[in-house]
Amino acid sequence: MCGIAGLFHIETPKPVDPGRVKAMADAMEHRGPDGSGVWTAPGVGLGHRRLSIIDVAGSPQPMVSEGGVLAIVFNGEIYNFEEVRRELASLGHQFRTAGDTEVILHGYRQWGAGVLARLNGMFAFALFDSRDQTLFMARDRMGVKPLHYARLPDGSIAFASELKGLLANPALRREVQVTGIEDYLALGYVPDDTCLVAGVQKLPAGHFLHLKCGQPLPSPQQWWDVDFSKRTQAKQGALEEELRSLLRQAVASRMVSDVPLGAFLSGGVDSSAVVAFMAELSNAPVQTCSIGFDSAALDETAYADQIAKLFKTDHRSRRVEPNDFSAIDTLVGAFDEPFADASALPTWRVCQLARETVTVALSGDGADEAFAGYRRHRFQHAEERVRGLLPDHLRQSLFGKLGALYPKADWAPQWMRAKSTFLNLARSGEEAYARSVGFALPEVRSSLYTEGFTRQLQGHRGEDRYLAAMRNAPAQEALDRAQYADFKIWLPGDILTKVDRVSMNVSLEAREPLLDYRLIEFAARLPVSQRIKGGQGKYLLKKVMEDRLPHDILYRPKMGFVTPISIWFQGPLADVALDVTTKSRLAQSGWFDPAALARVHQEHVAGLVDHGRLLWQLVMLDKSMTRLFG
């Protein structure tokens, strides 16, 4: 795992200052504390920070082919590199190292962009080809590894794993992209492919960018997509056996490491499944770790302990105090852009714990997206069945009136909170799902914005990205479209950004076996009934794990990593909430109505409305804006 950076003069091959490339790479030292390197040639400069995982003593980067024809900087891991290496060797390629970086170098020389389809891994890389003065940049299928780029005033293209790498180049202008503020408030993160800094883009997951000196900057090209349009005809037994085999292969391939390796263990279905296969494949006890909370409603350590005992893992756990908010500024620095998913705090803590004994940790991320494991998936599926019973005009009228009449009852038990369900049923399935996956709803955002800021947005809405993804999805059913949008937007923008930034902040490599693309393609072909059945999400995955995991692990309610932010803003962070809504940079920006911001604080402190998530969003936005723009 590494950090990469570089410059490419796309207009004319001007000299590149190696010191500037080094500064960009060194800004991400946390991603690669084990070594660094810079390589330049007319018109191009490549920089690298290395965290040694495979071929620890060899494979220095930037790596240059014999004769200097090709040069590459690479961030990630190729899990099938030995297989691809053997194929290339049979075609006459000779290797100088034992790592995966050289496999990409030779693979590109043999197949060009076609090498991407042969790679199973997480990666972002930039490869310079002196034969035609091109720079080829690519990102893995799911977007596990990040890649930012921007066009600088001198016409050159700068790229880096993290935004801070680009910001280390003084030529980058720091101006606010106002639509990024709307996207962030709508989704809780600034999504691919945009950025809060104007002019900066993120290469989307499953895309490549092929730059050629003397030609205009092209648009990214998609090289992989998840396809929900086909359905498997296989029987239940065959599906279970295929999934079991894919799970085993995915875990086994991610256990290849020349440094200590372990796993995160929450005690949920996904991490427990990964640990179960790791234990089966390992000759030594698996090293596992978990984070606990003093609040019983948030704590899952008993379940993690249960799995650790079942598989005889070398398990460590640590409790996090409910008032563990001292790391807020560290998180802001790790993410660069504002990031509102408060589970980043406990995720960072468990990464710290893992890094004490291992350099690589396997996680259970990806199964919820692939097998419909989120509560919103079940709600969306149930609501679509109701929508199909009534003509649109009757449904909209009936449920719209019921939603308007039903009292708002946030204080009531879950089964009594029908208002939002009625209103969602009055909306289209796409609009309702986009709202369910968002943070601040459209009506909340519009109540906060000034008229001037609303005009600046020119009708831009954060939800529209989700709506477009669902409406253009290669899919058959509504659940397919919702999951497709999650893969394109939520997964790379929230889940994978969170895990990448907090793990790399402590120089830990996190691997996601449940995001193996073969598993994803398998899940996308499943009938909906194999994903959601009897009110249970991840139906087939749970069936497959019944012979390995206890029933109470498989079928207990999903908890997830949460933090008591609402309580914080009524207690120890009350002054922070007051500041962000009255005298912060945001409050003085002209973007937000001061009276509306003040009302958010007053209602929350008084216990009238729970604005905890919104206040967290505003605090993270304010701190990020100060860090980015001074």
Helices and strands as residue ranges (DSSP letters): E 2-9, H 18-26, G 29-31, E 35-41, E 44-50, E 63-64, G 66-68, E 70-78, H 81-90, H 101-111, G 112-114, H 115-118, E 121-129, E 134-139, E 148-151, E 156-160, H 163-167, H 178-187, E 200-202, E 207-212, E 221-222, H 236-253, E 261-264, H 269-281, E 287-293, H 301-310, E 314-320, H 328-335, H 344-355, E 360-362, H 367-371, H 375-387, H 392-405, G 414-416, H 419-426, H 429-436, H 442-448, H 451-457, H 463-471, H 478-485, I 486-495, H 496-505, E 509-511, G 513-515, H 517-524, G 528-530, H 539-544, G 545-547, H 551-554, H 565-568, H 574-582, H 594-605, H 612-629
